[in-house]
Each structure stands twice: as C-alpha cells, then as structure tokens.
Amino acid sequence: MRIGLRPILLVLAGLMLVAPASAQQSALTVPGNLEQLTDRSAVIVRGNVISARMEKHPELTNLDTVVVTLRVRETLKGDAGSTFTFRQYVWDLRDRMDAVGYEKGQDVLLMMIAPSRYGLSSPAGMEQGRFRIQRDGLGREYAVNSRNNLRLLDDVGARFAKEGITPSPAAASLLARHRSGPVELRELTALIRQLAAGRE
C-alpha cells in the first residue's frame, strides 16, 4: 500500500505543533537552591489562595495572564499586607485551563520575584519557588515544590558557615541530610528568614 507524501507532511506538522506545548507546561529552569531563590525574591509570603482568574493583560492584550490573590498568613521577606496579589504570564494552553494550578483555599508558600515594568511576576525559579503546604496525620506542616525539593538545600550549610550564621540544631541536621522530599515548614521558614536577614 502506497502512502502519499501529503498525509505524512500533515502528521509531521501536527507533531511539531504539539511538541512545544507539552514542553512549556514544565518550563525549563536552572536549578536553584534556597539561598539563590531567597536572593531572587522581592517578596516571600505564606498564605491561602482567595482567587485565581485568567484574564488578558490590560496593556499587552495578546498575553494571557493569571491574577492570583492570597490571604497572607506570614511575610518572610519584603512588604505584603493582609492580601497579596500578583499577575503571572501564562504561555501554555493547558495552564490556561486550570489557572496554572492555583486553587481557591490552597495553602502555599510563594517566593516572588519583583514585578516587571508590565506588572508581571512569578515565583523565583518558576515551580521551584512555589511550595504547597501539606499536613501529616499529626498535623505537622510540610512544604514541597513540584520538583519534590530536589537540591533545594544543597550548599546552604556552606553559606551559613562562611557567614558565621548558626542554624538551629534541627535546621543543621536538615541541611546535612536533606537531598529531596518535603521539608518541615517551620524549619524552612526559619532558614528563609536567616537567609533574607543576611542580605539586608
């Protein structure tokens, strides 16, 4: 059976259109540890998502964005009031369908870069600076990003030693043993506060 050239070209063209879309949802970003993410962040907050809505950018009307508002529970760096709102560019069609995964009531810790001249922001390192808060059976809170915190704490202990910062015994143990997986929220926030204070 002979297959014409035109159907083959149509299939190849379709594959070329689909491939970039699947790559965009998991944006390729340079891995960053907690020190680097803290340095890149203008504001670091923990809170609950009040709303997340898709809308066109008010000036750049061809851009799809998600506007997210949090009820702030704790500010670890920068200035944030009782609510914090940011606008993030959305480039992947699948992310438009679910507001980039932000859901009402979701408990998150966000490490946000400073807004651009067009008012666009995002978590530092994209998914690396966005942590979902989980609770175990005893009610202990843990933070985890979409990379399962892989390499999040690499070399942070060396930075502390270089600058003469003394982490708590629990934090020192965490820095020595952690390679990936959820991190207890109180230890993570303590480390962020120490790193942020060292840059002020």
C-alpha atoms as a printed R data frame, in Angstrom:
    type eleno elety resid chain resno      x      y      z
1   ATOM     1    CA   MET     A     1  0.000  0.000  0.000
2   ATOM     2    CA   ARG     A     2  1.427  3.318 -1.048
3   ATOM     3    CA   ILE     A     3  1.051  6.330  1.259
4   ATOM     4    CA   GLY     A     4  1.096  9.782 -0.299
5   ATOM     5    CA   LEU     A     5  3.547 12.457  0.756
6   ATOM     6    CA   ARG     A     6  0.854 14.946  1.778
7   ATOM     7    CA   PRO     A     7 -0.613 12.878  4.701
8   ATOM     8    CA   ILE     A     8  2.896 12.305  6.063
9   ATOM     9    CA   LEU     A     9  3.691 16.024  5.941
10  ATOM    10    CA   LEU     A    10  0.418 16.833  7.719
11  ATOM    11    CA   VAL     A    11  1.220 14.379 10.523
12  ATOM    12    CA   LEU     A    12  4.741 15.794 10.922
13  ATOM    13    CA   ALA     A    13  3.396 19.353 11.017
14  ATOM    14    CA   GLY     A    14  0.909 18.330 13.696
15  ATOM    15    CA   LEU     A    15  3.638 16.763 15.811
16  ATOM    16    CA   MET     A    16  5.734 19.922 15.552
17  ATOM    17    CA   LEU     A    17  2.832 21.976 16.875
18  ATOM    18    CA   VAL     A    18  2.116 19.618 19.770
19  ATOM    19    CA   ALA     A    19  5.710 19.112 20.982
20  ATOM    20    CA   PRO     A    20  6.396 22.688 22.128
21  ATOM    21    CA   ALA     A    21  3.090 22.845 24.007
22  ATOM    22    CA   SER     A    22  3.949 19.790 26.080
23  ATOM    23    CA   ALA     A    23  7.356 21.269 26.909
24  ATOM    24    CA   GLN     A    24  6.000 24.632 28.002
25  ATOM    25    CA   GLN     A    25  3.899 23.401 30.904
26  ATOM    26    CA   SER     A    26  7.035 22.211 32.676
27  ATOM    27    CA   ALA     A    27  9.208 25.200 31.901
28  ATOM    28    CA   LEU     A    28 12.928 24.512 31.743
29  ATOM    29    CA   THR     A    29 14.576 26.461 34.542
30  ATOM    30    CA   VAL     A    30 18.064 26.448 36.008
31  ATOM    31    CA   PRO     A    31 18.032 24.631 39.375
32  ATOM    32    CA   GLY     A    32 18.399 26.991 42.312
33  ATOM    33    CA   ASN     A    33 18.942 26.301 45.983
34  ATOM    34    CA   LEU     A    34 17.133 28.063 48.820
35  ATOM    35    CA   GLU     A    35 19.796 30.771 49.092
36  ATOM    36    CA   GLN     A    36 19.511 31.646 45.393
37  ATOM    37    CA   LEU     A    37 15.715 31.589 45.435
38  ATOM    38    CA   THR     A    38 15.667 33.837 48.512
39  ATOM    39    CA   ASP     A    39 18.079 36.291 46.881
40  ATOM    40    CA   ARG     A    40 15.957 36.466 43.704
41  ATOM    41    CA   SER     A    41 12.736 37.050 45.642
42  ATOM    42    CA   ALA     A    42 11.380 40.513 46.385
43  ATOM    43    CA   VAL     A    43  8.519 39.153 48.497
44  ATOM    44    CA   ILE     A    44  8.144 35.800 50.253
45  ATOM    45    CA   VAL     A    45  4.741 35.019 51.730
46  ATOM    46    CA   ARG     A    46  2.783 32.110 53.097
47  ATOM    47    CA   GLY     A    47 -0.975 32.268 52.662
48  ATOM    48    CA   ASN     A    48 -4.173 30.870 51.218
49  ATOM    49    CA   VAL     A    49 -5.390 31.479 47.685
50  ATOM    50    CA   ILE     A    50 -8.519 33.649 47.725
51  ATOM    51    CA   SER     A    51 -8.920 33.756 43.964
52  ATOM    52    CA   ALA     A    52 -7.150 32.872 40.717
53  ATOM    53    CA   ARG     A    53 -8.637 34.127 37.481
54  ATOM    54    CA   MET     A    54 -7.465 34.088 33.894
55  ATOM    55    CA   GLU     A    55 -7.542 37.398 32.026
56  ATOM    56    CA   LYS     A    56 -5.782 39.222 29.218
57  ATOM    57    CA   HIS     A    57 -3.010 41.627 30.169
58  ATOM    58    CA   PRO     A    58 -4.501 45.143 30.369
59  ATOM    59    CA   GLU     A    59 -1.762 46.644 28.158
60  ATOM    60    CA   LEU     A    60 -0.305 43.713 26.237
61  ATOM    61    CA   THR     A    61 -3.691 42.424 25.175
62  ATOM    62    CA   ASN     A    62 -2.330 39.371 23.336
63  ATOM    63    CA   LEU     A    63 -0.864 37.966 26.557
64  ATOM    64    CA   ASP     A    64 -2.830 35.540 28.721
65  ATOM    65    CA   THR     A    65 -2.229 36.012 32.426
66  ATOM    66    CA   VAL     A    66 -3.450 34.625 35.717
67  ATOM    67    CA   VAL     A    67 -4.201 37.062 38.536
68  ATOM    68    CA   VAL     A    68 -3.783 35.432 41.938
69  ATOM    69    CA   THR     A    69 -4.772 36.905 45.311
70  ATOM    70    CA   LEU     A    70 -3.640 35.412 48.616
71  ATOM    71    CA   ARG     A    71 -4.804 35.975 52.151
72  ATOM    72    CA   VAL     A    72 -1.401 36.438 53.795
73  ATOM    73    CA   ARG     A    73 -0.677 34.461 56.945
74  ATOM    74    CA   GLU     A    74  3.029 35.281 57.222
75  ATOM    75    CA   THR     A    75  5.511 37.519 55.418
76  ATOM    76    CA   LEU     A    76  9.084 36.236 55.409
77  ATOM    77    CA   LYS     A    77 10.670 38.857 53.142
78  ATOM    78    CA   GLY     A    78  9.595 42.185 51.677
79  ATOM    79    CA   ASP     A    79  6.370 44.063 52.214
80  ATOM    80    CA   ALA     A    80  2.966 42.438 51.903
81  ATOM    81    CA   GLY     A    81 -0.266 43.486 53.539
82  ATOM    82    CA   SER     A    82 -3.098 41.253 54.646
83  ATOM    83    CA   THR     A    83 -3.650 40.335 50.991
84  ATOM    84    CA   PHE     A    84 -1.100 39.924 48.208
85  ATOM    85    CA   THR     A    85 -1.966 39.996 44.501
86  ATOM    86    CA   PHE     A    86  0.250 39.247 41.518
87  ATOM    87    CA   ARG     A    87 -0.154 38.772 37.758
88  ATOM    88    CA   GLN     A    88  1.715 35.913 36.061
89  ATOM    89    CA   TYR     A    89  2.151 35.304 32.337
90  ATOM    90    CA   VAL     A    90  0.641 32.047 31.076
91  ATOM    91    CA   TRP     A    91  2.138 30.606 27.883
92  ATOM    92    CA   ASP     A    92  0.771 27.046 27.859
93  ATOM    93    CA   LEU     A    93 -2.801 26.252 26.791
94  ATOM    94    CA   ARG     A    94 -3.129 23.552 29.444
95  ATOM    95    CA   ASP     A    95 -2.173 26.031 32.168
96  ATOM    96    CA   ARG     A    96 -4.938 28.348 30.979
97  ATOM    97    CA   MET     A    97 -7.474 25.625 31.742
98  ATOM    98    CA   ASP     A    98 -6.593 25.357 35.432
99  ATOM    99    CA   ALA     A    99 -5.228 28.849 36.266
100 ATOM   100    CA   VAL     A   100 -1.677 27.413 36.395
101 ATOM   101    CA   GLY     A   101 -2.731 25.112 39.235
102 ATOM   102    CA   TYR     A   102 -3.701 27.835 41.708
103 ATOM   103    CA   GLU     A   103 -6.896 26.804 43.501
104 ATOM   104    CA   LYS     A   104 -9.128 28.667 45.933
105 ATOM   105    CA   GLY     A   105 -8.218 27.784 49.520
106 ATOM   106    CA   GLN     A   106 -4.839 26.319 48.558
107 ATOM   107    CA   ASP     A   107 -2.182 26.783 51.260
108 ATOM   108    CA   VAL     A   108  1.077 27.940 49.656
109 ATOM   109    CA   LEU     A   109  4.458 29.487 50.334
110 ATOM   110    CA   LEU     A   110  5.497 31.725 47.428
111 ATOM   111    CA   MET     A   111  8.917 33.231 46.765
112 ATOM   112    CA   MET     A   112  8.019 36.012 44.308
113 ATOM   113    CA   ILE     A   113 10.357 37.987 42.047
114 ATOM   114    CA   ALA     A   114  9.842 41.741 41.671
115 ATOM   115    CA   PRO     A   115  7.195 42.666 39.076
116 ATOM   116    CA   SER     A   116  8.429 43.689 35.635
117 ATOM   117    CA   ARG     A   117  7.651 47.084 34.111
118 ATOM   118    CA   TYR     A   118  4.441 45.488 32.812
119 ATOM   119    CA   GLY     A   119  3.416 44.273 36.253
120 ATOM   120    CA   LEU     A   120  4.234 40.613 35.588
121 ATOM   121    CA   SER     A   121  5.734 38.439 38.293
122 ATOM   122    CA   SER     A   122  6.204 34.751 39.062
123 ATOM   123    CA   PRO     A   123  7.740 32.528 41.713
124 ATOM   124    CA   ALA     A   124 11.556 32.602 41.672
125 ATOM   125    CA   GLY     A   125 12.783 29.712 39.559
126 ATOM   126    CA   MET     A   126  9.153 29.199 38.450
127 ATOM   127    CA   GLU     A   127  7.953 25.973 40.095
128 ATOM   128    CA   GLN     A   128 10.971 25.904 42.435
129 ATOM   129    CA   GLY     A   129  9.766 28.944 44.379
130 ATOM   130    CA   ARG     A   130  6.192 27.738 44.761
131 ATOM   131    CA   PHE     A   131  5.544 25.381 47.669
132 ATOM   132    CA   ARG     A   132  2.336 23.599 48.558
133 ATOM   133    CA   ILE     A   133  1.769 23.118 52.270
134 ATOM   134    CA   GLN     A   134  0.822 19.593 53.339
135 ATOM   135    CA   ARG     A   135 -0.043 18.158 56.752
136 ATOM   136    CA   ASP     A   136  0.701 14.725 58.143
137 ATOM   137    CA   GLY     A   137 -1.532 12.686 60.438
138 ATOM   138    CA   LEU     A   138 -0.215 14.573 63.474
139 ATOM   139    CA   GLY     A   139 -0.953 17.972 61.951
140 ATOM   140    CA   ARG     A   140  2.687 18.828 61.244
141 ATOM   141    CA   GLU     A   141  3.100 21.107 58.231
142 ATOM   142    CA   TYR     A   142  5.463 20.349 55.364
143 ATOM   143    CA   ALA     A   143  6.376 22.341 52.247
144 ATOM   144    CA   VAL     A   144  7.131 20.794 48.870
145 ATOM   145    CA   ASN     A   145  7.581 22.233 45.374
146 ATOM   146    CA   SER     A   146  6.835 20.465 42.101
147 ATOM   147    CA   ARG     A   147 10.455 19.242 41.908
148 ATOM   148    CA   ASN     A   148  9.986 17.493 45.260
149 ATOM   149    CA   ASN     A   149 12.512 19.977 46.713
150 ATOM   150    CA   LEU     A   150 15.312 18.300 44.776
151 ATOM   151    CA   ARG     A   151 18.654 20.012 45.637
152 ATOM   152    CA   LEU     A   152 16.780 22.787 47.445
153 ATOM   153    CA   LEU     A   153 19.176 22.801 50.393
154 ATOM   154    CA   ASP     A   154 22.407 21.990 48.530
155 ATOM   155    CA   ASP     A   155 25.295 24.218 49.684
156 ATOM   156    CA   VAL     A   156 23.109 26.276 52.040
157 ATOM   157    CA   GLY     A   157 25.023 24.940 55.051
158 ATOM   158    CA   ALA     A   158 28.292 26.109 53.470
159 ATOM   159    CA   ARG     A   159 26.856 29.599 53.053
160 ATOM   160    CA   PHE     A   160 25.872 29.696 56.723
161 ATOM   161    CA   ALA     A   161 29.330 28.546 57.786
162 ATOM   162    CA   LYS     A   162 31.024 31.144 55.564
163 ATOM   163    CA   GLU     A   163 28.986 33.984 57.030
164 ATOM   164    CA   GLY     A   164 29.122 32.755 60.612
165 ATOM   165    CA   ILE     A   165 25.372 32.089 60.783
166 ATOM   166    CA   THR     A   166 24.400 29.417 63.300
167 ATOM   167    CA   PRO     A   167 21.263 27.486 62.345
168 ATOM   168    CA   SER     A   168 19.224 25.728 64.999
169 ATOM   169    CA   PRO     A   169 20.246 22.115 65.761
170 ATOM   170    CA   ALA     A   170 17.175 20.853 63.863
171 ATOM   171    CA   ALA     A   171 17.987 23.076 60.853
172 ATOM   172    CA   ALA     A   172 21.655 21.994 60.913
173 ATOM   173    CA   SER     A   173 20.562 18.348 60.853
174 ATOM   174    CA   LEU     A   174 18.178 19.079 57.981
175 ATOM   175    CA   LEU     A   175 20.886 20.829 55.953
176 ATOM   176    CA   ALA     A   176 23.262 17.909 56.467
177 ATOM   177    CA   ARG     A   177 20.891 15.146 55.399
178 ATOM   178    CA   HIS     A   178 18.287 16.550 53.006
179 ATOM   179    CA   ARG     A   179 18.528 15.694 49.304
180 ATOM   180    CA   SER     A   180 14.881 15.762 48.257
181 ATOM   181    CA   GLY     A   181 11.374 15.425 49.657
182 ATOM   182    CA   PRO     A   182  9.076 17.557 51.821
183 ATOM   183    CA   VAL     A   183 10.656 19.877 54.396
184 ATOM   184    CA   GLU     A   184  9.004 20.743 57.687
185 ATOM   185    CA   LEU     A   185  7.517 24.198 57.204
186 ATOM   186    CA   ARG     A   186  8.801 25.740 60.436
187 ATOM   187    CA   GLU     A   187 12.378 24.726 59.580
188 ATOM   188    CA   LEU     A   188 12.055 26.017 56.022
189 ATOM   189    CA   THR     A   189 10.657 29.383 57.118
190 ATOM   190    CA   ALA     A   190 13.398 29.723 59.760
191 ATOM   191    CA   LEU     A   191 16.065 29.132 57.103
192 ATOM   192    CA   ILE     A   192 14.445 31.642 54.736
193 ATOM   193    CA   ARG     A   193 14.317 34.280 57.467
194 ATOM   194    CA   GLN     A   194 18.003 33.774 58.248
195 ATOM   195    CA   LEU     A   195 18.977 33.939 54.581
196 ATOM   196    CA   ALA     A   196 16.838 37.037 53.985
197 ATOM   197    CA   ALA     A   197 18.239 38.783 57.069
198 ATOM   198    CA   GLY     A   198 21.773 38.156 55.849
199 ATOM   199    CA   ARG     A   199 21.036 40.200 52.719
200 ATOM   200    CA   GLU     A   200 19.521 43.243 54.473
